[in-house]
Amino acid sequence: MSRPLYRGVSGIRIPDNSIDSWDSQSKDKTEKEGSDPLQLKSPFRLLFADNTSHSKYGVTENGFSPDPFILGTPRSRHKLILLFMKFSIVLIVILALAGSFWWTISISTTSRGQIYHGYRRLQEKLVSDLVDIGEISYAPSKQKELDFCSQEFENYVPCFNVSDNLAQGYSDGSEFDRQCGRELRQDCLLLSPMTYKIPLRWPTGRDVIWVSNVKITAQEVLSSGSLTKRSVIYISSTGLHIFSHPFILKFSCFLFGYRMMMLDEEQISFRSASLMFDGVEDYSHQIAEMIGLRNESNFIQTGVRTILDIGCGYGSVGAHLFHSQLLTMCIANYESSGSQVQLTLERGLPAMVASFTTKQLPYPSLSYDMLHCARCGIDWDQKDGILLIEADRLLKPGGYFVWTSPLTNARNKDSQKRWKVIHDFTENLCWEMLSQQDETVVWKKTSKRKCYSSRKNGSPPPPLCSRGYDVESPYYRELQNCIGGTHSSRWISIEERATWPSRDHPKKNELAIHGLQPDEFAEDAESWKTAVRNYWSLLSPLIFSDHPKRPGDEDPPPPYNMLRNVLDMNAHFGGFNSALLQSGKSVWVMNVVPTSGLNYLPLIQDRGYVGVLHDWCEAFPTYPRTYDLVHAAGFLSIEAAQQHRCTMLDIFIEIDRLLRPEGWIIIRDTVPLIESARALTTRLKWDARVIEIESDSDQRLLICQKPFFKRQAN
């Protein structure tokens, strides 16, 4: 407990005898010197002159009132004191205003990071002190373990309940929207299905997954309910289709353009020995040629790094483009079974549940280099083009919009009319149609702001959002009928940006946009490189603790592909993501920026990574058992400083839902918060260890592993 601060002394009492002695000595001295007692040599005599000769009514012994301006009288001393106090107050105010003015003009956007770090240290100290005195208490000393949820919650995704939304009156696509807050919190742990298996490591797991790890009903797999024969499943926007006859298989592939996967008794395979079924490579090559490139490996040279794949099927496009160092984020509606997002995540590819219906997606404006929609089921001509406006907001200047749909090559008049509406609306968005081949169309967004002032289309073009209304990072806000991002200082064409991987190291002027100094950014990057090395060395003895080895032998380092899907709960600048890739780890990272902290998600997206804005008192938009590692550095301090909208236990139960069995949790925070977190791990049945970072550091590491519990047969 810190000692109280003493701002001053309220008063000093002087004994009466000392004053009398001081007065008598002064009188003797003046008599000896033969001087007038009013001719005081010491300035203190002006304030402490002897007034015993004056009456209490202010009349002297000779019967006259004293002159009010004579120094040494009580009234004159009082006036002098008041005058001195007024002068002091005026001087203090002038100095304070001058200091405040100097402090204000000395602060620029380049120093915000340093101020924030100082504030964070004070905030962490406050939380530490409150924990010490018992004002913050996250867990009692004795708590029983949480129970397991019933079987109906095995694939539970909070905030997405289509049947409830329909009952509440939501329709026209809004029933797929995320609706948080109505459901009750589940204070229980989700069990894995009885037949659940640990996913195969990357890159094998990209092409082969376990049937039991994803929710696909028997009716969706085979109408006969038998899994004894190898079958071929095609996924389209209308659902799953199963074929077994080679002629039907070939005919369906070319006629309907379905996406293919092979199914046997235990596994789903996304590869085939026959090139007839591998249309993704040809499709990607076709898009590259339509842009004017030789093949898809040249996307990087044009400034393309991040792609948003809307209605991605099972992630086939992202899986193929990963070889070309392109990072594709898959989004699709929530589906109770046969989910596109669940299948994609199980393959080790970026994905999250998101609906392109009535609300803006939780990404910053100007986030992606390319948007892709192949038979994604979205009617872009509906709702007065507001969905296309949202697509435009997400696209970087100079970015590409790729759309594959039978509507673009239709013969009937109704479809042709709809296609013309879309074609004309994209012109009003200042998109240039580069090429059209068969059912695929490629547009390029303008990189010049002046284009919006020179639009001359017959129909009224959508207006530009006003500066105050153009929110850079909306959080599930209602769709806006105005063009956003035009006021952003990040309006930079993808051709003018550095190509990957140079994009990962922003230049000084790019960092200045986000209020950062190069030294601050470089220091953060180096600290994360060190942290990743330490994490891997700390995980080695934990992973190989049960493995027999000879005395003196060191534990081998964990394999580079031990982890694939990583979630960073407080991504900050994205330094953890960058350090993992630079160390050769075969991972992708979902960089989450909490709504309760500073928003550096635009910087993360500009560096060539994917991420999302999220409120951690709400459920994360994904399926259970989808991440191998959850990382949280400084996250608990941010949440502890809030008004306790949710408890630490609520957040930890959500982490448990997201983690795969035998997955890891790494938490770095202050000692009191780490100790509080460790107390909760027993309730969650996690294996936990607290590790000291440095002897003089006020932070600790909490490394936990989720056990492999699965439901037992009755």
MARFI-796253 format. One record per residue (C-alpha): x, y, z; residue in one letter. Coordinates in steps of 0.001 Angstrom, whole numbers, plus 500000, padded with zeros to 6 digits. Each point is the difference from the previous one (the first is absolute). Layout:
<nodes>
<<X Y Z> "A">,
...
</nodes>
This chain:
<nodes>
<<500000 500000 500000> "M">,
<<501487 503302 499003> "S">,
<<500526 502609 502702> "R">,
<<497638 503026 500079> "P">,
<<501153 503131 498279> "L">,
<<500475 503140 502192> "Y">,
<<499219 503014 497889> "R">,
<<500880 502587 502722> "G">,
<<499770 500983 503681> "V">,
<<496676 501376 501170> "S">,
<<501465 502198 502737> "G">,
<<502937 500553 502408> "I">,
<<499448 500943 503624> "R">,
<<502603 502228 501653> "I">,
<<500161 500115 503800> "P">,
<<498898 503344 501571> "D">,
<<503099 500322 502150> "N">,
<<502241 499887 496990> "S">,
<<498107 502905 498430> "I">,
<<500194 502031 503230> "D">,
<<503713 499319 500286> "S">,
<<500530 500968 496337> "W">,
<<498059 503288 500600> "D">,
<<501843 500911 503225> "S">,
<<503348 499431 498370> "Q">,
<<499005 502229 497124> "S">,
<<498840 502754 502396> "K">,
<<503285 499926 501935> "D">,
<<501909 500124 496785> "K">,
<<498168 503089 498714> "T">,
<<500426 501812 503309> "E">,
<<503714 499327 499943> "K">,
<<500265 501258 496460> "E">,
<<497917 503088 500873> "G">,
<<497858 499609 496907> "S">,
<<496292 500454 499407> "D">,
<<498134 496746 500497> "P">,
<<498045 500611 496764> "L">,
<<503214 500074 497954> "Q">,
<<500238 496229 499609> "L">,
<<503124 498630 498422> "K">,
<<498698 496447 499544> "S">,
<<497221 499524 497419> "P">,
<<498398 497356 502251> "F">,
<<499260 502744 502529> "R">,
<<497487 501370 497528> "L">,
<<497889 496929 500553> "L">,
<<500809 499118 503614> "F">,
<<500306 503426 501660> "A">,
<<498853 500340 503614> "D">,
<<496354 501025 500141> "N">,
<<499435 499733 503739> "T">,
<<499677 503806 500287> "S">,
<<496935 499999 497712> "H">,
<<496556 499428 501345> "S">,
<<497869 497225 498652> "K">,
<<497891 502676 498251> "Y">,
<<502937 501359 498038> "G">,
<<500606 503167 502146> "V">,
<<503454 500914 501286> "T">,
<<500880 501091 503475> "E">,
<<499899 503734 499019> "N">,
<<496369 499638 498933> "G">,
<<500516 500156 496225> "F">,
<<499351 497254 497486> "S">,
<<503117 498712 498336> "P">,
<<500731 500887 496399> "D">,
<<498769 497064 497911> "P">,
<<502962 500321 497659> "F">,
<<502665 499940 502677> "I">,
<<502040 496831 499728> "L">,
<<499802 497830 503008> "G">,
<<496299 500499 500784> "T">,
<<497748 496923 499826> "P">,
<<497982 501430 497110> "R">,
<<503064 500787 497914> "S">,
<<501443 496573 500619> "R">,
<<496710 498427 498935> "H">,
<<499956 501995 496757> "K">,
<<503602 499068 499238> "L">,
<<499258 496319 500510> "I">,
<<496932 500166 497718> "L">,
<<501985 501881 497356> "L">,
<<502790 497431 500149> "F">,
<<497519 497125 499707> "M">,
<<498262 501588 496996> "K">,
<<503318 500566 498272> "F">,
<<501013 496379 500674> "S">,
<<496741 498624 498591> "I">,
<<500305 502107 496831> "V">,
<<503605 498842 499547> "L">,
<<499037 496347 500464> "I">,
<<497160 500311 497463> "V">,
<<502305 501637 497446> "I">,
<<502642 497302 500471> "L">,
<<497386 497249 499760> "A">,
<<498532 501404 496781> "L">,
<<503445 500436 498476> "A">,
<<500987 496464 500948> "G">,
<<496746 498566 498673> "S">,
<<500413 501880 496723> "F">,
<<503568 498794 499603> "W">,
<<498964 496418 500834> "W">,
<<497151 500160 497475> "T">,
<<502103 501223 497073> "I">,
<<502782 497544 500841> "S">,
<<497686 497015 499664> "I">,
<<499494 498749 496473> "S">,
<<498605 496853 498544> "T">,
<<503476 498503 499961> "T">,
<<500149 499992 503828> "S">,
<<496651 498364 500674> "R">,
<<501579 496575 500279> "G">,
<<502389 501150 502745> "Q">,
<<497157 501650 501925> "I">,
<<497922 496869 499674> "Y">,
<<502804 497800 501338> "H">,
<<500386 502311 503005> "G">,
<<496287 499893 500571> "Y">,
<<500011 496209 499731> "R">,
<<502723 499754 502674> "R">,
<<497966 502211 502343> "L">,
<<496891 497981 499229> "Q">,
<<501762 496699 500717> "E">,
<<501354 501420 503271> "K">,
<<496491 501064 501005> "L">,
<<498609 496536 499278> "V">,
<<502881 498426 501931> "S">,
<<499345 502223 503030> "D">,
<<496278 499279 499919> "L">,
<<500637 496279 499879> "V">,
<<502423 500301 502918> "D">,
<<497447 501720 502237> "I">,
<<497255 497611 498992> "G">,
<<497760 502407 498062> "E">,
<<500264 497805 496896> "I">,
<<499443 496314 500560> "S">,
<<499560 497647 497100> "Y">,
<<499889 496687 501779> "A">,
<<499587 498699 503522> "P">,
<<502642 497737 501428> "S">,
<<497863 496855 499675> "K">,
<<497908 499461 496883> "Q">,
<<498619 496834 498550> "K">,
<<500588 498935 496416> "E">,
<<497474 500913 497335> "L">,
<<497696 497302 498706> "D">,
<<499884 498879 496394> "F">,
<<497197 501221 497745> "C">,
<<497370 497660 498650> "S">,
<<500439 498418 496585> "Q">,
<<497842 502588 498229> "E">,
<<502745 502603 500597> "F">,
<<502810 498043 498286> "E">,
<<499931 502387 497021> "N">,
<<498535 503006 501808> "Y">,
<<500643 503428 498451> "V">,
<<498546 502801 502163> "P">,
<<498375 503065 498397> "C">,
<<498884 498019 496934> "F">,
<<496561 498424 500321> "N">,
<<498072 500135 496751> "V">,
<<496812 498443 501408> "S">,
<<499879 502480 502893> "D">,
<<500672 502900 497648> "N">,
<<497128 498908 497764> "L">,
<<497744 499762 503059> "A">,
<<501053 503550 500932> "Q">,
<<498820 501221 496602> "G">,
<<503350 500249 498194> "Y">,
<<499819 499181 496292> "S">,
<<501367 500912 496579> "D">,
<<503452 498698 500944> "G">,
<<500191 501727 503387> "S">,
<<499207 496689 501718> "E">,
<<503618 499018 499276> "F">,
<<501334 503112 501735> "D">,
<<501903 499816 503237> "R">,
<<497689 500787 502931> "Q">,
<<501885 500003 503314> "C">,
<<498550 500553 503445> "G">,
<<496759 498046 499878> "R">,
<<501351 496528 500776> "E">,
<<500959 498883 503495> "L">,
<<503665 499406 500763> "R">,
<<500988 496352 500181> "Q">,
<<502099 499514 503125> "D">,
<<501162 496609 498829> "C">,
<<502726 498514 497817> "L">,
<<499350 498604 496535> "L">,
<<500947 496360 499512> "L">,
<<501414 498705 496736> "S">,
<<497902 497447 498092> "P">,
<<500639 496352 500831> "M">,
<<501812 499379 496703> "T">,
<<502014 503258 499959> "Y">,
<<503649 499690 498938> "K">,
<<502922 502427 500203> "I">,
<<500317 501682 496559> "P">,
<<502864 499010 497740> "L">,
<<502942 502377 499893> "R">,
<<500499 502528 497251> "W">,
<<500290 499630 497038> "P">,
<<498408 496532 500088> "T">,
<<497068 501400 501962> "G">,
<<499295 502471 497202> "R">,
<<498987 497161 497682> "D">,
<<498642 497372 502413> "V">,
<<497723 500481 503012> "I">,
<<498144 497602 502303> "W">,
<<496286 499579 499299> "V">,
<<499232 499859 503728> "S">,
<<501536 503440 500626> "N">,
<<497395 501912 497992> "V">,
<<496260 499888 500325> "K">,
<<498633 498339 496867> "I">,
<<496908 497893 500471> "T">,
<<499587 496559 498506> "A">,
<<497223 501303 497748> "Q">,
<<502358 502619 498651> "E">,
<<502767 497486 499370> "V">,
<<498175 497025 498551> "L">,
<<496318 499512 499572> "S">,
<<500442 496321 500860> "S">,
<<501811 500840 503233> "G">,
<<502890 497720 499031> "S">,
<<503615 501120 500101> "L">,
<<501446 496757 498701> "T">,
<<500514 501176 496429> "K">,
<<502039 502852 498674> "R">,
<<497824 502795 498721> "S">,
<<500512 503424 498533> "V">,
<<498353 503032 501593> "I">,
<<499510 503270 498196> "Y">,
<<499281 503197 501901> "I">,
<<497964 502764 498418> "S">,
<<498090 502942 501393> "S">,
<<496915 497733 500144> "T">,
<<501604 497381 502215> "G">,
<<501868 496691 499842> "L">,
<<499581 497580 497071> "H">,
<<501280 496412 499916> "I">,
<<500875 498097 496825> "F">,
<<501418 496531 499521> "S">,
<<499674 499230 496265> "H">,
<<502997 501262 497943> "P">,
<<497810 501323 497177> "F">,
<<497765 501982 502375> "I">,
<<503136 501209 501744> "L">,
<<501605 501335 496834> "K">,
<<496773 501454 498642> "F">,
<<499239 501811 503257> "S">,
<<503498 501418 500238> "C">,
<<499869 501695 496643> "F">,
<<496323 500885 499964> "L">,
<<499624 501517 503443> "F">,
<<503563 500896 500939> "G">,
<<499688 498400 503441> "Y">,
<<502891 499852 502419> "R">,
<<501176 496493 500730> "M">,
<<501107 497990 503011> "M">,
<<500516 496261 500439> "M">,
<<498457 498144 502928> "L">,
<<500846 496610 501466> "D">,
<<499207 498368 503337> "E">,
<<502058 502396 502172> "E">,
<<501438 502776 497865> "Q">,
<<499016 502743 497616> "I">,
<<502601 500645 497306> "S">,
<<500196 503216 498007> "F">,
<<502437 498711 497406> "R">,
<<499725 497697 497039> "S">,
<<502433 498176 497766> "A">,
<<498006 501111 496985> "S">,
<<500555 503481 498613> "L">,
<<496450 499933 498738> "M">,
<<498785 500930 503444> "F">,
<<502715 502508 500847> "D">,
<<498314 503038 498486> "G">,
<<501232 502417 502652> "V">,
<<503404 500376 498356> "E">,
<<498422 500719 496602> "D">,
<<497544 502404 501587> "Y">,
<<502759 501926 501811> "S">,
<<502041 500087 496809> "H">,
<<496990 501400 498143> "Q">,
<<499566 502843 502527> "I">,
<<503688 500897 499716> "A">,
<<499769 500187 496214> "E">,
<<496892 502197 500220> "M">,
<<501982 502454 502134> "I">,
<<502830 499903 497460> "G">,
<<502404 497651 501802> "L">,
<<501709 496841 498864> "R">,
<<498684 497850 502870> "N">,
<<498860 500220 503633> "E">,
<<503576 500057 501326> "S">,
<<500237 503571 498630> "N">,
<<497205 501329 502225> "F">,
<<502626 501092 502531> "I">,
<<501686 502230 497408> "Q">,
<<496790 501986 499457> "T">,
<<499661 500718 503734> "G">,
<<497562 497196 500873> "V">,
<<500679 498267 503327> "R">,
<<496700 499700 501952> "T">,
<<496757 498660 498505> "I">,
<<496501 499880 501487> "L">,
<<498219 496907 498656> "D">,
<<496233 500422 500456> "I">,
<<498128 496692 500210> "G">,
<<503219 498052 499606> "C">,
<<498672 496427 499821> "G">,
<<502641 497958 501796> "Y">,
<<502870 502451 499353> "G">,
<<501304 498530 496761> "S">,
<<501033 503376 498552> "V">,
<<501863 501004 503153> "G">,
<<501706 496615 500266> "A">,
<<501290 500267 496441> "H">,
<<501093 503642 500186> "L">,
<<501885 499343 503259> "F">,
<<502818 498585 497852> "H">,
<<500346 503465 498434> "S">,
<<500349 501693 503437> "Q">,
<<496468 501369 499804> "L">,
<<497919 500092 503185> "L">,
<<496286 499342 499488> "T">,
<<497355 500603 502665> "M">,
<<496874 497902 499555> "C">,
<<496663 501337 501246> "I">,
<<496596 498341 499809> "A">,
<<496683 499912 501818> "N">,
<<499557 497873 503090> "Y">,
<<498900 496474 499099> "E">,
<<498944 497466 502610> "S">,
<<501549 497155 497991> "S">,
<<502153 499628 496908> "G">,
<<501486 503410 500766> "S">,
<<502350 501588 497495> "Q">,
<<501825 501851 502803> "V">,
<<500413 496894 502168> "Q">,
<<501349 497947 497095> "L">,
<<502417 502769 499001> "T">,
<<501346 500454 503543> "L">,
<<500389 496250 500411> "E">,
<<502277 500109 496943> "R">,
<<502180 502626 501687> "G">,
<<498847 502976 497943> "L">,
<<498785 503446 501192> "P">,
<<496231 500219 500416> "A">,
<<497285 501510 502203> "M">,
<<496223 500185 500091> "V">,
<<498801 503251 498439> "A">,
<<496855 501005 498146> "S">,
<<499922 502315 497004> "F">,
<<496425 501055 500693> "T">,
<<499036 503016 502152> "T">,
<<503069 501039 502022> "K">,
<<503499 501163 499196> "Q">,
<<502696 497402 500533> "L">,
<<502395 500582 502958> "P">,
<<502916 500886 497716> "Y">,
<<501480 503459 499391> "P">,
<<499319 501852 496787> "S">,
<<502579 499354 497251> "L">,
<<501001 496625 501469> "S">,
<<500286 497523 497106> "Y">,
<<501820 499958 496679> "D">,
<<497412 497726 498370> "M">,
<<496424 498874 500646> "L">,
<<498882 496686 498501> "H">,
<<496461 498674 499627> "C">,
<<499470 496801 497996> "A">,
<<496332 498952 500081> "R">,
<<499898 501395 503535> "C">,
<<496213 500368 500001> "G">,
<<499975 503796 500495> "I">,
<<497601 502036 497881> "D">,
<<502162 503047 499375> "W">,
<<497225 501783 498095> "D">,
<<497642 499986 502994> "Q">,
<<499575 502593 502803> "K">,
<<500901 502911 497672> "D">,
<<503588 498775 499658> "G">,
<<500841 500473 503683> "I">,
<<501875 496663 500095> "L">,
<<502249 501150 497152> "L">,
<<500661 503205 501952> "I">,
<<501206 497892 502945> "E">,
<<502220 497986 497641> "A">,
<<501441 503297 498730> "D">,
<<500708 501138 503589> "R">,
<<502068 496877 500677> "L">,
<<502034 500255 496785> "L">,
<<503293 501882 499933> "K">,
<<500387 502610 497240> "P">,
<<501019 498177 496846> "G">,
<<498689 496697 501401> "G">,
<<498122 497330 498026> "Y">,
<<496466 498631 500273> "F">,
<<499571 496545 498422> "V">,
<<496474 498671 499511> "W">,
<<499012 496681 498464> "T">,
<<496288 499493 499445> "S">,
<<497685 498652 497284> "P">,
<<498259 503370 500146> "L">,
<<502883 501604 498090> "T">,
<<499482 497718 497018> "N">,
<<496246 499496 500123> "A">,
<<497709 499813 496981> "R">,
<<496586 500834 501461> "N">,
<<498875 503621 500189> "K">,
<<499444 500080 503754> "D">,
<<503577 498883 500726> "S">,
<<501395 502379 497389> "Q">,
<<498119 502865 501639> "K">,
<<501473 499125 503399> "R">,
<<503482 499779 498482> "W">,
<<499604 503485 498475> "K">,
<<499028 501434 503414> "V">,
<<503207 498622 501504> "I">,
<<502104 501134 497047> "H">,
<<498688 503578 500201> "D">,
<<500328 500158 503790> "F">,
<<503666 498954 499921> "T">,
<<500663 502897 497619> "E">,
<<498519 502353 502595> "N">,
<<502411 498486 502524> "L">,
<<502877 500929 497645> "C">,
<<500815 496357 499291> "W">,
<<501513 499194 496627> "E">,
<<498948 496688 498453> "M">,
<<503261 498472 498810> "L">,
<<498717 496826 498382> "S">,
<<497178 497485 499751> "Q">,
<<500465 496342 499109> "Q">,
<<497119 497565 500150> "D">,
<<498399 500529 503429> "E">,
<<502944 501863 501569> "T">,
<<500355 503788 500119> "V">,
<<502935 501993 501423> "V">,
<<499701 503640 501098> "W">,
<<502723 502359 501239> "K">,
<<499210 502679 502592> "K">,
<<501194 503511 499220> "T">,
<<503101 501323 501736> "S">,
<<499092 503647 499287> "K">,
<<497615 501875 502289> "R">,
<<499125 502527 497298> "K">,
<<498140 497262 498121> "C">,
<<497067 500348 502397> "Y">,
<<499466 503646 499054> "S">,
<<499925 499246 496270> "S">,
<<497359 497241 499922> "R">,
<<497449 500582 497221> "K">,
<<497850 496892 500055> "N">,
<<496280 500477 499455> "G">,
<<498886 498627 503379> "S">,
<<500899 501989 503149> "P">,
<<503358 498674 501243> "P">,
<<500446 499143 503693> "P">,
<<501406 502985 501918> "P">,
<<503265 500096 501887> "L">,
<<499781 499573 503763> "C">,
<<500649 503192 501947> "S">,
<<503253 500225 501920> "R">,
<<498308 499665 503387> "G">,
<<497895 497044 498851> "Y">,
<<502800 498117 498242> "D">,
<<501004 497664 502853> "V">,
<<503229 498212 499118> "E">,
<<499366 496902 502137> "S">,
<<496269 499412 500548> "P">,
<<498879 497229 502327> "Y">,
<<496920 498308 498528> "Y">,
<<498457 503355 499118> "R">,
<<496981 500118 497688> "E">,
<<500908 500090 496318> "L">,
<<500509 503536 498702> "Q">,
<<498674 501324 496706> "N">,
<<503065 502142 499367> "C">,
<<503514 499304 498720> "I">,
<<502460 499706 502894> "G">,
<<503755 500205 500345> "G">,
<<500511 503029 497770> "T">,
<<501052 502217 502939> "H">,
<<502489 497484 501378> "S">,
<<503693 500834 500097> "S">,
<<500508 496344 498993> "R">,
<<498634 500681 496505> "W">,
<<503041 498588 498193> "I">,
<<499800 497941 496823> "S">,
<<501154 496376 500260> "I">,
<<502451 500697 497168> "E">,
<<501642 502722 502111> "E">,
<<500366 497793 503061> "R">,
<<503001 497757 500518> "A">,
<<499429 496433 498851> "T">,
<<500058 497050 502351> "W">,
<<502101 499242 502043> "P">,
<<501377 503581 500052> "S">,
<<496523 501165 500993> "R">,
<<500576 498405 503410> "D">,
<<502533 502762 500752> "H">,
<<498186 503351 499596> "P">,
<<501967 503101 499124> "K">,
<<500234 503070 502223> "K">,
<<497223 501890 498215> "N">,
<<497713 496944 500179> "E">,
<<500624 499611 503732> "L">,
<<499270 503706 500498> "A">,
<<496476 499395 498679> "I">,
<<499434 497735 503000> "H">,
<<501749 502324 502465> "G">,
<<503143 497896 500392> "L">,
<<503722 500714 499940> "Q">,
<<502406 497639 498187> "P">,
<<501973 499419 503216> "D">,
<<496876 499018 501885> "E">,
<<498913 497623 497246> "F">,
<<503478 498439 499704> "A">,
<<500216 499489 503762> "E">,
<<496631 498252 499983> "D">,
<<501082 497725 497137> "A">,
<<503226 498983 501753> "E">,
<<498197 499280 503253> "S">,
<<497631 497637 498207> "W">,
<<502835 498167 498287> "K">,
<<501489 499359 503424> "T">,
<<496616 499006 501398> "A">,
<<499380 497421 497257> "V">,
<<503409 498413 500596> "R">,
<<499247 499842 503717> "N">,
<<496544 498558 499417> "Y">,
<<501408 497194 497881> "W">,
<<502747 499195 502492> "S">,
<<497467 499983 502861> "L">,
<<497603 497736 498123> "L">,
<<502710 497384 499317> "S">,
<<500211 498495 503517> "P">,
<<496203 500128 500323> "L">,
<<499386 498202 496714> "I">,
<<502706 497370 500472> "F">,
<<499643 499543 503767> "S">,
<<498575 496490 499562> "D">,
<<502527 498953 497366> "H">,
<<502875 497777 501229> "P">,
<<503461 501406 499404> "K">,
<<503534 499335 501123> "R">,
<<501468 501958 502934> "P">,
<<501523 503245 498777> "G">,
<<498051 500028 496758> "D">,
<<498099 503202 499267> "E">,
<<496419 500067 498842> "D">,
<<499732 500528 496249> "P">,
<<498242 503200 498941> "P">,
<<496307 499676 499128> "P">,
<<499466 499347 496302> "P">,
<<499468 503049 497800> "Y">,
<<496543 498702 499066> "N">,
<<498868 499173 503540> "M">,
<<497530 502905 499772> "L">,
<<497925 501225 497104> "R">,
<<496980 502054 501100> "N">,
<<501067 502728 502457> "V">,
<<497782 502596 501699> "L">,
<<501591 503146 501465> "D">,
<<497470 501594 502367> "M">,
<<501856 503340 500216> "N">,
<<501981 500316 496769> "A">,
<<501223 503613 500521> "H">,
<<502257 500675 496938> "F">,
<<499916 496397 498716> "G">,
<<503555 499370 501223> "G">,
<<499255 496504 501301> "F">,
<<498677 498982 496565> "N">,
<<503068 501411 498273> "S">,
<<502456 498351 502398> "A">,
<<498369 496580 499529> "L">,
<<500342 500194 496217> "L">,
<<503579 501311 500137> "Q">,
<<500955 497081 502236> "S">,
<<498736 497548 497371> "G">,
<<496859 498808 501782> "K">,
<<497275 498708 497686> "S">,
<<497163 501963 501570> "V">,
<<497384 502564 499162> "W">,
<<498807 502394 502713> "V">,
<<496577 501463 500629> "M">,
<<501052 503420 501328> "N">,
<<497253 501227 502315> "V">,
<<499917 503619 501155> "V">,
<<497782 500429 503098> "P">,
<<497404 502751 499799> "T">,
<<501129 501060 503486> "S">,
<<503561 500840 498879> "G">,
<<501773 502132 497411> "L">,
<<499072 499054 496446> "N">,
<<503053 499005 497952> "Y">,
<<498017 497636 497749> "L">,
<<500451 502298 496957> "P">,
<<503783 499695 500463> "L">,
<<499738 496213 500275> "I">,
<<497995 499815 496770> "Q">,
<<502418 502358 498238> "D">,
<<502900 497726 501007> "R">,
<<498423 497134 498058> "G">,
<<498308 498056 502797> "Y">,
<<496389 499231 500846> "V">,
<<498156 500989 503141> "G">,
<<496742 501136 501503> "V">,
<<498623 502448 502544> "L">,
<<498323 498211 502899> "H">,
<<498393 500528 503402> "D">,
<<501255 497149 502191> "W">,
<<496930 500189 502245> "C">,
<<498214 498485 496990> "E">,
<<500562 496642 498339> "A">,
<<502545 499880 497180> "F">,
<<498343 499257 496612> "P">,
<<501338 496507 499393> "T">,
<<499299 496343 500719> "Y">,
<<501309 497999 502969> "P">,
<<503430 498354 499884> "R">,
<<501514 502134 497222> "T">,
<<503304 501382 501407> "Y">,
<<503249 498295 501013> "D">,
<<501321 502950 502014> "L">,
<<498350 502962 501722> "V">,
<<502411 502802 500911> "H">,
<<499218 502962 502266> "A">,
<<502681 502565 500915> "A">,
<<498774 502901 502142> "G">,
<<496400 499045 499281> "F">,
<<498983 499412 503620> "L">,
<<501245 503463 500993> "S">,
<<497824 501598 497321> "I">,
<<496910 498108 501084> "E">,
<<500660 500526 503727> "A">,
<<499952 503764 499458> "A">,
<<496464 499808 498581> "Q">,
<<496791 500076 502004> "Q">,
<<499847 496222 500385> "H">,
<<497397 499436 497316> "R">,
<<501030 496363 500164> "C">,
<<502210 497919 502266> "T">,
<<503340 498407 499338> "M">,
<<498270 496627 500288> "L">,
<<497598 500928 497173> "D">,
<<502937 500799 497730> "I">,
<<501882 496828 500955> "F">,
<<496946 497817 499270> "I">,
<<499892 501579 496533> "E">,
<<503722 499287 499522> "I">,
<<499343 496371 500933> "D">,
<<497262 499845 497356> "R">,
<<502346 501297 497314> "L">,
<<502929 497711 500830> "L">,
<<500555 496603 498466> "R">,
<<500700 497130 502417> "P">,
<<503687 500064 501013> "E">,
<<500124 503625 498859> "G">,
<<502129 502598 501784> "W">,
<<499296 503292 501781> "I">,
<<502775 502543 500613> "I">,
<<499099 502989 502187> "I">,
<<502453 502782 500834> "R">,
<<499001 502617 502558> "D">,
<<500671 501491 503429> "T">,
<<500667 497700 502950> "V">,
<<496676 500586 501831> "P">,
<<497951 499362 496860> "L">,
<<502006 496897 499105> "I">,
<<499427 498612 503491> "E">,
<<496269 500700 499679> "S">,
<<499975 498290 496607> "A">,
<<501879 497005 501344> "R">,
<<497387 499545 502718> "A">,
<<497346 499658 497292> "L">,
<<501876 497367 497983> "T">,
<<499106 497324 502557> "T">,
<<496305 500634 499349> "R">,
<<500614 499607 496260> "L">,
<<502047 496808 500508> "K">,
<<502965 501585 498188> "W">,
<<503573 498930 500702> "D">,
<<501669 503282 500968> "A">,
<<503485 501265 500864> "R">,
<<501126 503488 500979> "V">,
<<503420 500989 498666> "I">,
<<502089 502990 501025> "E">,
<<501131 502073 497024> "I">,
<<502818 501943 501650> "E">,
<<501024 500306 503621> "S">,
<<499287 503752 500077> "D">,
<<496877 499906 497811> "S">,
<<496529 500708 501364> "D">,
<<498490 497604 497448> "Q">,
<<499613 496237 499845> "R">,
<<499077 497370 497444> "L">,
<<497139 497576 500492> "L">,
<<500261 497004 497648> "I">,
<<497034 497622 499959> "C">,
<<498917 496990 497989> "Q">,
<<496435 498882 499458> "K">,
<<499564 496286 500768> "P">,
<<498433 497628 497510> "F">,
<<496570 499231 501419> "F">,
<<497384 498457 497770> "K">,
<<496558 498650 500578> "R">,
<<499798 496371 501020> "Q">,
<<497517 497529 498592> "A">,
<<497004 499363 502230> "N">,
</nodes>
